[in-house]
Amino acid sequence: MNSDNDLHALFHCECHTHEHMVSVDVHTWTDSEPDFCMSVTADLHIAWYHRIWLAIKYIFGQPSLSWHDVLLNPTDVAKLENMIAHYKMHLNNYNLNQLPRREFKID
């Protein structure tokens, strides 16, 4: 079950093209360890046949289609740092809740 603490951000490349961007999600589940997900994706709103042509050029090493690199601006880096801190906080809380409870006997 997702919680209201989930975060999502879309980081566009600093080169100002829509060929590549990074999607980042932090999922804080109520009953399991939180997840930190990153995926490099393309934001191409073009016709399907043009996307096929771009894919063919990418397969054969067209240097302009570098979808695996995304340059972040300083504002995006700060936002990403905040998302990582949010993830770490929820991970630490989850790990603390997983520690075995000690029972003390008083005689």
Biopython code that builds the backbone (N, CA, C, O; Angstrom):
import numpy as np
from Bio.PDB.StructureBuilder import StructureBuilder

atoms = [
    (1, "MET", "N", (0.835, -1.181, 0.000)),
    (1, "MET", "CA", (0.000, 0.000, 0.000)),
    (1, "MET", "C", (0.879, 1.243, 0.000)),
    (1, "MET", "O", (1.761, 1.367, 0.850)),
    (2, "ASN", "N", (0.663, 2.151, -0.918)),
    (2, "ASN", "CA", (1.422, 3.392, -0.977)),
    (2, "ASN", "C", (0.953, 4.350, 0.101)),
    (2, "ASN", "O", (-0.175, 4.259, 0.585)),
    (3, "SER", "N", (1.823, 5.257, 0.464)),
    (3, "SER", "CA", (1.462, 6.252, 1.463)),
    (3, "SER", "C", (1.508, 7.641, 0.839)),
    (3, "SER", "O", (1.889, 7.819, -0.318)),
    (4, "ASP", "N", (1.112, 8.607, 1.640)),
    (4, "ASP", "CA", (1.150, 9.992, 1.174)),
    (4, "ASP", "C", (2.563, 10.550, 1.145)),
    (4, "ASP", "O", (2.773, 11.677, 0.697)),
    (5, "ASN", "N", (3.537, 9.774, 1.618)),
    (5, "ASN", "CA", (4.929, 10.215, 1.641)),
    (5, "ASN", "C", (5.677, 9.901, 0.354)),
    (5, "ASN", "O", (6.867, 10.197, 0.251)),
    (6, "ASP", "N", (5.011, 9.311, -0.628)),
    (6, "ASP", "CA", (5.665, 8.992, -1.898)),
    (6, "ASP", "C", (6.055, 10.274, -2.624)),
    (6, "ASP", "O", (5.340, 11.275, -2.577)),
    (7, "LEU", "N", (7.202, 10.223, -3.296)),
    (7, "LEU", "CA", (7.689, 11.373, -4.062)),
    (7, "LEU", "C", (7.905, 10.969, -5.514)),
    (7, "LEU", "O", (8.230, 9.820, -5.812)),
    (8, "HIS", "N", (7.722, 11.925, -6.406)),
    (8, "HIS", "CA", (7.995, 11.714, -7.833)),
    (8, "HIS", "C", (8.592, 13.001, -8.388)),
    (8, "HIS", "O", (8.129, 14.095, -8.069)),
    (9, "ALA", "N", (9.615, 12.866, -9.215)),
    (9, "ALA", "CA", (10.210, 14.026, -9.876)),
    (9, "ALA", "C", (10.677, 13.623, -11.264)),
    (9, "ALA", "O", (11.091, 12.487, -11.494)),
    (10, "LEU", "N", (10.602, 14.567, -12.174)),
    (10, "LEU", "CA", (11.055, 14.369, -13.543)),
    (10, "LEU", "C", (12.145, 15.402, -13.810)),
    (10, "LEU", "O", (11.891, 16.606, -13.758)),
    (11, "PHE", "N", (13.349, 14.936, -14.094)),
    (11, "PHE", "CA", (14.493, 15.820, -14.320)),
    (11, "PHE", "C", (14.823, 15.847, -15.807)),
    (11, "PHE", "O", (15.193, 14.826, -16.388)),
    (12, "HIS", "N", (14.687, 17.019, -16.419)),
    (12, "HIS", "CA", (15.031, 17.184, -17.827)),
    (12, "HIS", "C", (16.513, 17.493, -17.947)),
    (12, "HIS", "O", (17.112, 18.095, -17.056)),
    (13, "CYS", "N", (17.090, 17.074, -19.052)),
    (13, "CYS", "CA", (18.509, 17.272, -19.284)),
    (13, "CYS", "C", (18.817, 18.762, -19.464)),
    (13, "CYS", "O", (18.016, 19.517, -20.016)),
    (14, "GLU", "N", (19.981, 19.157, -18.992)),
    (14, "GLU", "CA", (20.425, 20.538, -19.087)),
    (14, "GLU", "C", (20.721, 20.953, -20.533)),
    (14, "GLU", "O", (20.860, 22.143, -20.816)),
    (15, "CYS", "N", (20.818, 19.995, -21.437)),
    (15, "CYS", "CA", (21.079, 20.322, -22.843)),
    (15, "CYS", "C", (19.822, 20.832, -23.553)),
    (15, "CYS", "O", (19.876, 21.206, -24.724)),
    (16, "HIS", "N", (18.704, 20.846, -22.848)),
    (16, "HIS", "CA", (17.429, 21.407, -23.320)),
    (16, "HIS", "C", (16.816, 20.660, -24.500)),
    (16, "HIS", "O", (16.076, 21.243, -25.292)),
    (17, "THR", "N", (17.123, 19.380, -24.614)),
    (17, "THR", "CA", (16.410, 18.566, -25.586)),
    (17, "THR", "C", (15.440, 17.673, -24.821)),
    (17, "THR", "O", (15.611, 17.431, -23.626)),
    (18, "HIS", "N", (14.443, 17.197, -25.508)),
    (18, "HIS", "CA", (13.489, 16.297, -24.872)),
    (18, "HIS", "C", (13.803, 14.842, -25.197)),
    (18, "HIS", "O", (12.969, 13.957, -25.004)),
    (19, "GLU", "N", (15.009, 14.606, -25.691)),
    (19, "GLU", "CA", (15.379, 13.238, -26.033)),
    (19, "GLU", "C", (15.653, 12.395, -24.803)),
    (19, "GLU", "O", (15.522, 11.172, -24.854)),
    (20, "HIS", "N", (16.031, 13.025, -23.696)),
    (20, "HIS", "CA", (16.340, 12.241, -22.511)),
    (20, "HIS", "C", (16.073, 13.037, -21.244)),
    (20, "HIS", "O", (16.272, 14.250, -21.167)),
    (21, "MET", "N", (15.609, 12.280, -20.255)),
    (21, "MET", "CA", (15.338, 12.831, -18.932)),
    (21, "MET", "C", (15.327, 11.680, -17.944)),
    (21, "MET", "O", (15.323, 10.515, -18.342)),
    (22, "VAL", "N", (15.322, 12.001, -16.662)),
    (22, "VAL", "CA", (15.328, 10.985, -15.620)),
    (22, "VAL", "C", (14.062, 11.131, -14.787)),
    (22, "VAL", "O", (13.696, 12.224, -14.355)),
    (23, "SER", "N", (13.418, 10.014, -14.580)),
    (23, "SER", "CA", (12.253, 9.955, -13.699)),
    (23, "SER", "C", (12.708, 9.297, -12.397)),
    (23, "SER", "O", (13.320, 8.229, -12.414)),
    (24, "VAL", "N", (12.404, 9.944, -11.265)),
    (24, "VAL", "CA", (12.806, 9.425, -9.957)),
    (24, "VAL", "C", (11.558, 9.287, -9.093)),
    (24, "VAL", "O", (10.744, 10.206, -8.997)),
    (25, "ASP", "N", (11.425, 8.119, -8.465)),
    (25, "ASP", "CA", (10.296, 7.852, -7.577)),
    (25, "ASP", "C", (10.808, 7.298, -6.259)),
    (25, "ASP", "O", (11.715, 6.466, -6.231)),
    (26, "VAL", "N", (10.217, 7.766, -5.173)),
    (26, "VAL", "CA", (10.462, 7.202, -3.849)),
    (26, "VAL", "C", (9.123, 6.681, -3.362)),
    (26, "VAL", "O", (8.171, 7.444, -3.193)),
    (27, "HIS", "N", (9.056, 5.369, -3.136)),
    (27, "HIS", "CA", (7.833, 4.736, -2.640)),
    (27, "HIS", "C", (8.057, 4.311, -1.197)),
    (27, "HIS", "O", (8.942, 3.506, -0.908)),
    (28, "THR", "N", (7.262, 4.848, -0.309)),
    (28, "THR", "CA", (7.353, 4.487, 1.102)),
    (28, "THR", "C", (6.164, 3.611, 1.442)),
    (28, "THR", "O", (5.071, 4.104, 1.722)),
    (29, "TRP", "N", (6.385, 2.329, 1.413)),
    (29, "TRP", "CA", (5.329, 1.358, 1.679)),
    (29, "TRP", "C", (5.066, 1.302, 3.169)),
    (29, "TRP", "O", (5.962, 1.541, 3.978)),
    (30, "THR", "N", (3.844, 0.989, 3.524)),
    (30, "THR", "CA", (3.510, 0.916, 4.946)),
    (30, "THR", "C", (3.958, -0.393, 5.580)),
    (30, "THR", "O", (4.142, -0.450, 6.796)),
    (31, "ASP", "N", (4.138, -1.444, 4.789)),
    (31, "ASP", "CA", (4.448, -2.746, 5.364)),
    (31, "ASP", "C", (5.759, -3.359, 4.873)),
    (31, "ASP", "O", (6.043, -4.517, 5.180)),
    (32, "SER", "N", (6.560, -2.609, 4.117)),
    (32, "SER", "CA", (7.836, -3.155, 3.651)),
    (32, "SER", "C", (8.830, -2.014, 3.436)),
    (32, "SER", "O", (8.514, -0.834, 3.584)),
    (33, "GLU", "N", (10.034, -2.425, 3.083)),
    (33, "GLU", "CA", (11.131, -1.475, 2.891)),
    (33, "GLU", "C", (10.805, -0.464, 1.787)),
    (33, "GLU", "O", (10.204, -0.843, 0.781)),
    (34, "PRO", "N", (11.184, 0.813, 1.946)),
    (34, "PRO", "CA", (10.915, 1.794, 0.890)),
    (34, "PRO", "C", (11.746, 1.504, -0.361)),
    (34, "PRO", "O", (12.779, 0.837, -0.293)),
    (35, "ASP", "N", (11.285, 2.007, -1.492)),
    (35, "ASP", "CA", (11.973, 1.825, -2.772)),
    (35, "ASP", "C", (12.412, 3.166, -3.328)),
    (35, "ASP", "O", (11.703, 4.165, -3.203)),
    (36, "PHE", "N", (13.597, 3.182, -3.949)),
    (36, "PHE", "CA", (14.109, 4.350, -4.656)),
    (36, "PHE", "C", (14.309, 3.929, -6.100)),
    (36, "PHE", "O", (15.168, 3.093, -6.382)),
    (37, "CYS", "N", (13.540, 4.488, -7.016)),
    (37, "CYS", "CA", (13.551, 4.050, -8.417)),
    (37, "CYS", "C", (13.987, 5.203, -9.316)),
    (37, "CYS", "O", (13.501, 6.327, -9.192)),
    (38, "MET", "N", (14.908, 4.902, -10.218)),
    (38, "MET", "CA", (15.340, 5.872, -11.229)),
    (38, "MET", "C", (15.231, 5.219, -12.594)),
    (38, "MET", "O", (15.598, 4.057, -12.766)),
    (39, "SER", "N", (14.722, 5.977, -13.575)),
    (39, "SER", "CA", (14.685, 5.447, -14.931)),
    (39, "SER", "C", (14.968, 6.571, -15.911)),
    (39, "SER", "O", (14.410, 7.664, -15.821)),
    (40, "VAL", "N", (15.849, 6.267, -16.845)),
    (40, "VAL", "CA", (16.159, 7.206, -17.918)),
    (40, "VAL", "C", (15.136, 6.961, -19.009)),
    (40, "VAL", "O", (14.933, 5.824, -19.436)),
    (41, "THR", "N", (14.503, 8.011, -19.452)),
    (41, "THR", "CA", (13.426, 7.861, -20.422)),
    (41, "THR", "C", (13.507, 8.983, -21.455)),
    (41, "THR", "O", (14.240, 9.955, -21.274)),
    (42, "ALA", "N", (12.768, 8.838, -22.509)),
    (42, "ALA", "CA", (12.706, 9.860, -23.556)),
    (42, "ALA", "C", (11.344, 10.533, -23.510)),
    (42, "ALA", "O", (10.324, 9.898, -23.244)),
    (43, "ASP", "N", (11.353, 11.804, -23.771)),
    (43, "ASP", "CA", (10.111, 12.573, -23.807)),
    (43, "ASP", "C", (9.890, 13.006, -25.255)),
    (43, "ASP", "O", (9.977, 14.186, -25.592)),
    (44, "LEU", "N", (9.607, 12.033, -26.085)),
    (44, "LEU", "CA", (9.458, 12.309, -27.504)),
    (44, "LEU", "C", (7.980, 12.283, -27.892)),
    (44, "LEU", "O", (7.356, 11.223, -27.935)),
    (45, "HIS", "N", (7.446, 13.436, -28.165)),
    (45, "HIS", "CA", (6.061, 13.532, -28.627)),
    (45, "HIS", "C", (6.074, 13.700, -30.143)),
    (45, "HIS", "O", (5.756, 14.758, -30.685)),
    (46, "ILE", "N", (6.455, 12.612, -30.799)),
    (46, "ILE", "CA", (6.545, 12.636, -32.258)),
    (46, "ILE", "C", (5.799, 11.420, -32.799)),
    (46, "ILE", "O", (5.431, 10.518, -32.047)),
    (47, "ALA", "N", (5.587, 11.410, -34.085)),
    (47, "ALA", "CA", (4.856, 10.317, -34.731)),
    (47, "ALA", "C", (5.599, 8.989, -34.551)),
    (47, "ALA", "O", (6.822, 8.969, -34.419)),
    (48, "TRP", "N", (4.865, 7.901, -34.548)),
    (48, "TRP", "CA", (5.435, 6.583, -34.297)),
    (48, "TRP", "C", (6.500, 6.225, -35.319)),
    (48, "TRP", "O", (7.514, 5.624, -34.963)),
    (49, "TYR", "N", (6.293, 6.581, -36.586)),
    (49, "TYR", "CA", (7.267, 6.218, -37.618)),
    (49, "TYR", "C", (8.563, 6.998, -37.458)),
    (49, "TYR", "O", (9.632, 6.502, -37.816)),
    (50, "HIS", "N", (8.483, 8.211, -36.926)),
    (50, "HIS", "CA", (9.691, 8.991, -36.674)),
    (50, "HIS", "C", (10.457, 8.386, -35.484)),
    (50, "HIS", "O", (11.688, 8.377, -35.480)),
    (51, "ARG", "N", (9.731, 7.885, -34.484)),
    (51, "ARG", "CA", (10.386, 7.233, -33.344)),
    (51, "ARG", "C", (11.106, 5.964, -33.792)),
    (51, "ARG", "O", (12.187, 5.659, -33.288)),
    (52, "ILE", "N", (10.523, 5.223, -34.729)),
    (52, "ILE", "CA", (11.190, 4.026, -35.256)),
    (52, "ILE", "C", (12.478, 4.415, -35.970)),
    (52, "ILE", "O", (13.500, 3.746, -35.820)),
    (53, "TRP", "N", (12.432, 5.491, -36.745)),
    (53, "TRP", "CA", (13.628, 5.964, -37.442)),
    (53, "TRP", "C", (14.701, 6.371, -36.432)),
    (53, "TRP", "O", (15.876, 6.059, -36.625)),
    (54, "LEU", "N", (14.314, 7.063, -35.361)),
    (54, "LEU", "CA", (15.274, 7.434, -34.320)),
    (54, "LEU", "C", (15.854, 6.192, -33.643)),
    (54, "LEU", "O", (17.046, 6.158, -33.336)),
    (55, "ALA", "N", (15.029, 5.175, -33.409)),
    (55, "ALA", "CA", (15.497, 3.937, -32.785)),
    (55, "ALA", "C", (16.517, 3.235, -33.675)),
    (55, "ALA", "O", (17.522, 2.721, -33.185)),
    (56, "ILE", "N", (16.262, 3.212, -34.975)),
    (56, "ILE", "CA", (17.206, 2.587, -35.912)),
    (56, "ILE", "C", (18.535, 3.334, -35.892)),
    (56, "ILE", "O", (19.597, 2.712, -35.879)),
    (57, "LYS", "N", (18.481, 4.659, -35.889)),
    (57, "LYS", "CA", (19.720, 5.439, -35.822)),
    (57, "LYS", "C", (20.443, 5.177, -34.499)),
    (57, "LYS", "O", (21.672, 5.114, -34.463)),
    (58, "TYR", "N", (19.679, 5.023, -33.412)),
    (58, "TYR", "CA", (20.284, 4.744, -32.112)),
    (58, "TYR", "C", (20.972, 3.379, -32.104)),
    (58, "TYR", "O", (22.066, 3.240, -31.557)),
    (59, "ILE", "N", (20.339, 2.374, -32.706)),
    (59, "ILE", "CA", (20.910, 1.029, -32.761)),
    (59, "ILE", "C", (22.249, 1.039, -33.487)),
    (59, "ILE", "O", (23.172, 0.321, -33.101)),
    (60, "PHE", "N", (22.359, 1.847, -34.531)),
    (60, "PHE", "CA", (23.594, 1.889, -35.315)),
    (60, "PHE", "C", (24.567, 2.957, -34.836)),
    (60, "PHE", "O", (25.508, 3.303, -35.551)),
    (61, "GLY", "N", (24.350, 3.484, -33.629)),
    (61, "GLY", "CA", (25.351, 4.338, -33.002)),
    (61, "GLY", "C", (25.293, 5.802, -33.363)),
    (61, "GLY", "O", (26.326, 6.471, -33.350)),
    (62, "GLN", "N", (24.130, 6.326, -33.685)),
    (62, "GLN", "CA", (24.009, 7.765, -33.940)),
    (62, "GLN", "C", (24.453, 8.511, -32.684)),
    (62, "GLN", "O", (23.825, 8.352, -31.638)),
    (63, "PRO", "N", (25.512, 9.319, -32.748)),
    (63, "PRO", "CA", (26.034, 9.940, -31.530)),
    (63, "PRO", "C", (25.105, 10.982, -30.895)),
    (63, "PRO", "O", (25.257, 11.278, -29.709)),
    (64, "SER", "N", (24.173, 11.534, -31.622)),
    (64, "SER", "CA", (23.319, 12.571, -31.049)),
    (64, "SER", "C", (22.243, 12.008, -30.128)),
    (64, "SER", "O", (21.635, 12.752, -29.359)),
    (65, "LEU", "N", (22.006, 10.711, -30.199)),
    (65, "LEU", "CA", (20.987, 10.100, -29.351)),
    (65, "LEU", "C", (21.654, 9.440, -28.144)),
    (65, "LEU", "O", (21.819, 8.220, -28.104)),
    (66, "SER", "N", (22.026, 10.238, -27.190)),
    (66, "SER", "CA", (22.703, 9.746, -25.998)),
    (66, "SER", "C", (21.721, 9.746, -24.836)),
    (66, "SER", "O", (21.740, 10.647, -23.997)),
    (67, "TRP", "N", (20.869, 8.740, -24.789)),
    (67, "TRP", "CA", (19.807, 8.698, -23.790)),
    (67, "TRP", "C", (20.302, 8.261, -22.425)),
    (67, "TRP", "O", (19.568, 8.386, -21.445)),
    (68, "HIS", "N", (21.499, 7.762, -22.330)),
    (68, "HIS", "CA", (21.994, 7.280, -21.055)),
    (68, "HIS", "C", (22.658, 8.371, -20.222)),
    (68, "HIS", "O", (23.021, 8.115, -19.073)),
    (69, "ASP", "N", (22.827, 9.564, -20.752)),
    (69, "ASP", "CA", (23.420, 10.679, -20.017)),
    (69, "ASP", "C", (22.385, 11.769, -19.810)),
    (69, "ASP", "O", (21.663, 12.142, -20.735)),
    (70, "VAL", "N", (22.320, 12.275, -18.588)),
    (70, "VAL", "CA", (21.427, 13.391, -18.285)),
    (70, "VAL", "C", (22.211, 14.370, -17.421)),
    (70, "VAL", "O", (22.714, 14.009, -16.356)),
    (71, "LEU", "N", (22.311, 15.603, -17.885)),
    (71, "LEU", "CA", (23.002, 16.647, -17.136)),
    (71, "LEU", "C", (21.984, 17.381, -16.263)),
    (71, "LEU", "O", (21.009, 17.937, -16.769)),
    (72, "LEU", "N", (22.215, 17.379, -14.957)),
    (72, "LEU", "CA", (21.299, 18.036, -14.040)),
    (72, "LEU", "C", (21.793, 19.433, -13.696)),
    (72, "LEU", "O", (22.994, 19.656, -13.545)),
    (73, "ASN", "N", (20.857, 20.375, -13.573)),
    (73, "ASN", "CA", (21.235, 21.713, -13.132)),
    (73, "ASN", "C", (21.284, 21.720, -11.602)),
    (73, "ASN", "O", (20.776, 20.789, -10.976)),
    (74, "PRO", "N", (21.880, 22.740, -10.986)),
    (74, "PRO", "CA", (22.037, 22.763, -9.525)),
    (74, "PRO", "C", (20.718, 22.664, -8.757)),
    (74, "PRO", "O", (20.683, 22.062, -7.684)),
    (75, "THR", "N", (19.647, 23.234, -9.275)),
    (75, "THR", "CA", (18.353, 23.145, -8.610)),
    (75, "THR", "C", (17.865, 21.699, -8.581)),
    (75, "THR", "O", (17.330, 21.237, -7.574)),
    (76, "ASP", "N", (18.054, 20.987, -9.697)),
    (76, "ASP", "CA", (17.650, 19.586, -9.753)),
    (76, "ASP", "C", (18.507, 18.715, -8.836)),
    (76, "ASP", "O", (18.014, 17.754, -8.247)),
    (77, "VAL", "N", (19.795, 19.055, -8.719)),
    (77, "VAL", "CA", (20.671, 18.293, -7.825)),
    (77, "VAL", "C", (20.194, 18.433, -6.384)),
    (77, "VAL", "O", (20.180, 17.459, -5.632)),
    (78, "ALA", "N", (19.805, 19.648, -6.002)),
    (78, "ALA", "CA", (19.293, 19.871, -4.646)),
    (78, "ALA", "C", (17.997, 19.091, -4.428)),
    (78, "ALA", "O", (17.787, 18.515, -3.361)),
    (79, "LYS", "N", (17.145, 19.075, -5.424)),
    (79, "LYS", "CA", (15.886, 18.328, -5.319)),
    (79, "LYS", "C", (16.161, 16.831, -5.203)),
    (79, "LYS", "O", (15.508, 16.137, -4.423)),
    (80, "LEU", "N", (17.125, 16.333, -5.975)),
    (80, "LEU", "CA", (17.494, 14.922, -5.905)),
    (80, "LEU", "C", (18.081, 14.582, -4.538)),
    (80, "LEU", "O", (17.792, 13.522, -3.983)),
    (81, "GLU", "N", (18.903, 15.477, -3.995)),
    (81, "GLU", "CA", (19.454, 15.261, -2.653)),
    (81, "GLU", "C", (18.345, 15.172, -1.610)),
    (81, "GLU", "O", (18.410, 14.341, -0.704)),
    (82, "ASN", "N", (17.331, 16.022, -1.733)),
    (82, "ASN", "CA", (16.203, 15.981, -0.803)),
    (82, "ASN", "C", (15.437, 14.662, -0.920)),
    (82, "ASN", "O", (14.985, 14.108, 0.083)),
    (83, "MET", "N", (15.297, 14.169, -2.144)),
    (83, "MET", "CA", (14.610, 12.892, -2.340)),
    (83, "MET", "C", (15.416, 11.744, -1.731)),
    (83, "MET", "O", (14.846, 10.827, -1.140)),
    (84, "ILE", "N", (16.734, 11.795, -1.876)),
    (84, "ILE", "CA", (17.592, 10.763, -1.284)),
    (84, "ILE", "C", (17.511, 10.824, 0.239)),
    (84, "ILE", "O", (17.441, 9.787, 0.899)),
    (85, "ALA", "N", (17.520, 12.026, 0.795)),
    (85, "ALA", "CA", (17.396, 12.172, 2.253)),
    (85, "ALA", "C", (16.047, 11.636, 2.731)),
    (85, "ALA", "O", (15.971, 10.989, 3.775)),
    (86, "HIS", "N", (14.994, 11.901, 1.977)),
    (86, "HIS", "CA", (13.653, 11.399, 2.306)),
    (86, "HIS", "C", (13.652, 9.868, 2.303)),
    (86, "HIS", "O", (13.098, 9.237, 3.204)),
    (87, "TYR", "N", (14.270, 9.288, 1.296)),
    (87, "TYR", "CA", (14.368, 7.827, 1.201)),
    (87, "TYR", "C", (15.150, 7.259, 2.388)),
    (87, "TYR", "O", (14.716, 6.292, 3.014)),
    (88, "LYS", "N", (16.307, 7.863, 2.697)),
    (88, "LYS", "CA", (17.137, 7.370, 3.794)),
    (88, "LYS", "C", (16.400, 7.443, 5.130)),
    (88, "LYS", "O", (16.511, 6.537, 5.956)),
    (89, "MET", "N", (15.646, 8.526, 5.337)),
    (89, "MET", "CA", (14.897, 8.674, 6.572)),
    (89, "MET", "C", (13.880, 7.533, 6.721)),
    (89, "MET", "O", (13.779, 6.922, 7.785)),
    (90, "HIS", "N", (13.133, 7.252, 5.655)),
    (90, "HIS", "CA", (12.139, 6.179, 5.715)),
    (90, "HIS", "C", (12.795, 4.805, 5.810)),
    (90, "HIS", "O", (12.253, 3.906, 6.453)),
    (91, "LEU", "N", (13.954, 4.633, 5.176)),
    (91, "LEU", "CA", (14.673, 3.368, 5.281)),
    (91, "LEU", "C", (15.162, 3.147, 6.714)),
    (91, "LEU", "O", (15.045, 2.045, 7.250)),
    (92, "ASN", "N", (15.704, 4.192, 7.328)),
    (92, "ASN", "CA", (16.161, 4.077, 8.719)),
    (92, "ASN", "C", (14.992, 3.774, 9.654)),
    (92, "ASN", "O", (15.116, 2.947, 10.558)),
    (93, "ASN", "N", (13.861, 4.442, 9.438)),
    (93, "ASN", "CA", (12.678, 4.164, 10.263)),
    (93, "ASN", "C", (12.218, 2.720, 10.082)),
    (93, "ASN", "O", (11.850, 2.058, 11.053)),
    (94, "TYR", "N", (12.237, 2.238, 8.860)),
    (94, "TYR", "CA", (11.849, 0.850, 8.596)),
    (94, "TYR", "C", (12.801, -0.112, 9.300)),
    (94, "TYR", "O", (12.368, -1.069, 9.941)),
    (95, "ASN", "N", (14.115, 0.154, 9.172)),
    (95, "ASN", "CA", (15.106, -0.728, 9.795)),
    (95, "ASN", "C", (14.987, -0.719, 11.312)),
    (95, "ASN", "O", (15.160, -1.761, 11.946)),
    (96, "LEU", "N", (14.695, 0.432, 11.908)),
    (96, "LEU", "CA", (14.514, 0.495, 13.354)),
    (96, "LEU", "C", (13.306, -0.322, 13.799)),
    (96, "LEU", "O", (13.324, -0.947, 14.860)),
    (97, "ASN", "N", (12.264, -0.313, 12.985)),
    (97, "ASN", "CA", (11.073, -1.088, 13.325)),
    (97, "ASN", "C", (11.284, -2.584, 13.146)),
    (97, "ASN", "O", (10.505, -3.383, 13.665)),
    (98, "GLN", "N", (12.332, -2.974, 12.415)),
    (98, "GLN", "CA", (12.604, -4.396, 12.187)),
    (98, "GLN", "C", (13.502, -5.002, 13.252)),
    (98, "GLN", "O", (13.683, -6.219, 13.285)),
    (99, "LEU", "N", (14.068, -4.169, 14.127)),
    (99, "LEU", "CA", (14.937, -4.690, 15.178)),
    (99, "LEU", "C", (14.131, -5.561, 16.133)),
    (99, "LEU", "O", (12.981, -5.252, 16.446)),
    (100, "PRO", "N", (14.737, -6.647, 16.593)),
    (100, "PRO", "CA", (13.999, -7.493, 17.540)),
    (100, "PRO", "C", (13.783, -6.760, 18.866)),
    (100, "PRO", "O", (14.652, -6.026, 19.336)),
    (101, "ARG", "N", (12.647, -6.969, 19.435)),
    (101, "ARG", "CA", (12.307, -6.346, 20.713)),
    (101, "ARG", "C", (12.889, -7.195, 21.847)),
    (101, "ARG", "O", (12.784, -8.422, 21.836)),
    (102, "ARG", "N", (13.495, -6.531, 22.811)),
    (102, "ARG", "CA", (14.044, -7.233, 23.960)),
    (102, "ARG", "C", (12.994, -7.253, 25.076)),
    (102, "ARG", "O", (12.324, -6.260, 25.360)),
    (103, "GLU", "N", (12.890, -8.384, 25.667)),
    (103, "GLU", "CA", (11.985, -8.507, 26.803)),
    (103, "GLU", "C", (12.832, -8.651, 28.066)),
    (103, "GLU", "O", (13.722, -9.497, 28.150)),
    (104, "PHE", "N", (12.531, -7.815, 29.025)),
    (104, "PHE", "CA", (13.256, -7.862, 30.292)),
    (104, "PHE", "C", (12.370, -8.521, 31.333)),
    (104, "PHE", "O", (11.186, -8.216, 31.469)),
    (105, "LYS", "N", (12.989, -9.434, 32.059)),
    (105, "LYS", "CA", (12.273, -10.103, 33.135)),
    (105, "LYS", "C", (12.725, -9.504, 34.459)),
    (105, "LYS", "O", (13.916, -9.383, 34.747)),
    (106, "ILE", "N", (11.750, -9.145, 35.229)),
    (106, "ILE", "CA", (12.055, -8.618, 36.557)),
    (106, "ILE", "C", (11.621, -9.660, 37.562)),
    (106, "ILE", "O", (10.446, -10.022, 37.632)),
    (107, "ASP", "N", (12.572, -10.138, 38.337)),
    (107, "ASP", "CA", (12.245, -11.174, 39.355)),
    (107, "ASP", "C", (11.904, -10.551, 40.665)),
    (107, "ASP", "O", (11.606, -11.259, 41.627)),
]
sb = StructureBuilder()
sb.init_structure("model")
sb.init_model(0)
sb.init_chain("A")
sb.init_seg("    ")
for serial, (resi, resn, name, xyz) in enumerate(atoms, 1):
    if name == "N":
        sb.init_residue(resn, " ", resi, " ")
    sb.init_atom(name, np.array(xyz, "f"), 0.0, 1.0, " ", f" {name:<3s}", serial, name[0])
structure = sb.get_structure()
